[in-house]
């Protein structure tokens, strides 16, 4: 995922209303009116949120006669998740080293800790 696309994805996910819309769409497609129902927002305000999500590639809109149902697009979320996973592994390794150091310090309280790296 390019840094620019990652920025657009995380920017779109930064808003709680847009995250709630994605959570709803994870259960199945919905129209703008259906998506607006749980919020105290106007249909135009919801439409603006949908445009941000669509620009980020997080949703797609179809035409079904006069309906324009929205559906979630998994690819950008999966790519952002892979990017985050690299950092999760890094922090997990750091915490494992810290756990080892703490265990060594508890086992030998009078000894100075060994240099972990």
C-alpha positions in Angstrom: 0.0 0.0 0.0 1.4 3.4 -1.0 2.0 5.9 1.8 -0.6 8.3 0.2 -3.3 5.5 0.1 -2.5 4.6 3.7 -3.0 8.3 4.6 -6.3 8.4 2.9 -7.4 5.2 4.5 -6.5 6.2 8.1 -7.9 9.7 7.5 -11.3 8.1 6.5 -11.1 5.8 9.5 -10.4 8.7 11.9 -14.0 9.7 12.1 -16.3 7.7 14.4 -19.3 8.2 12.2 -17.5 6.7 9.2 -16.3 3.8 11.4 -19.9 3.2 12.5 -21.0 3.2 8.8 -18.3 0.7 8.0 -19.4 -1.5 10.9 -23.0 -1.4 9.6 -21.8 -2.2 6.0 -19.8 -5.2 7.3 -23.2 -6.8 8.0 -24.4 -6.2 4.4 -25.1 -3.5 1.9 -27.4 -0.6 2.7 -28.8 2.5 1.1 -27.9 6.1 2.2 -31.3 6.3 4.0 -30.7 3.1 5.8 -27.2 4.3 6.8 -28.5 7.7 8.0 -31.2 6.2 10.2 -29.2 5.6 13.4 -27.5 9.0 13.3 -28.8 12.4 14.1 -27.4 13.6 10.8 -29.0 14.8 7.6 -28.9 12.7 4.5 -26.5 15.2 2.9 -24.1 14.9 5.9 -24.2 11.1 5.6 -23.6 11.4 1.9 -20.4 13.5 2.6 -19.2 10.7 4.9 -19.9 8.2 2.2 -17.9 10.2 -0.4 -14.9 10.2 1.9 -15.2 6.4 2.4 -15.7 5.9 -1.3 -12.6 8.1 -2.1 -10.6 6.0 0.3 -11.8 2.8 -1.5 -13.4 1.6 1.6 -16.9 1.4 0.1 -18.4 1.0 -3.3 -21.8 2.1 -4.5 -23.9 0.2 -7.0 -26.9 1.0 -9.1 -30.0 -1.2 -8.6 -32.8 0.6 -10.4 -33.4 3.8 -8.4 -31.5 2.4 -5.4 -27.8 3.0 -4.9 -26.8 0.5 -2.2 -23.4 0.9 -0.6 -21.1 -2.1 0.2 -17.9 -2.4 2.1 -14.6 -3.0 0.2 -12.2 -5.2 2.2 -8.9 -4.6 0.3 -7.9 -1.2 1.8 -8.8 -2.4 5.3 -6.7 -5.6 4.8 -3.8 -3.6 3.5 -3.9 -1.2 6.5 -4.1 -4.3 8.8 -1.0 -5.7 7.2 0.8 -2.4 7.7 -0.3 -2.4 11.4 0.7 -6.0 11.8 4.4 -5.2 11.1 4.3 -2.8 14.1 2.5 -5.3 16.3 5.2 -7.8 15.7 7.9 -5.2 16.5 6.2 -4.3 19.8 5.6 -7.9 20.6 9.3 -8.7 20.2 10.2 -5.7 22.4 7.8 -6.8 25.1 9.2 -10.4 25.0 12.7 -9.0 25.5 11.5 -6.9 28.4 9.7 -10.0 29.9 13.0 -11.9 29.7 15.0 -9.1 31.3 12.4 -8.8 34.2 12.5 -12.5 34.7 16.3 -12.4 34.9 16.2 -9.5 37.4 13.7 -11.4 39.6 15.7 -14.5 39.5 19.0 -12.7 40.4 18.0 -9.5 42.4 21.6 -8.8 43.5 23.1 -9.1 39.9 23.0 -6.2 37.4 21.0 -7.1 34.4 22.7 -8.5 31.3 22.8 -6.3 28.2 19.9 -7.6 26.1 21.1 -6.6 22.8 
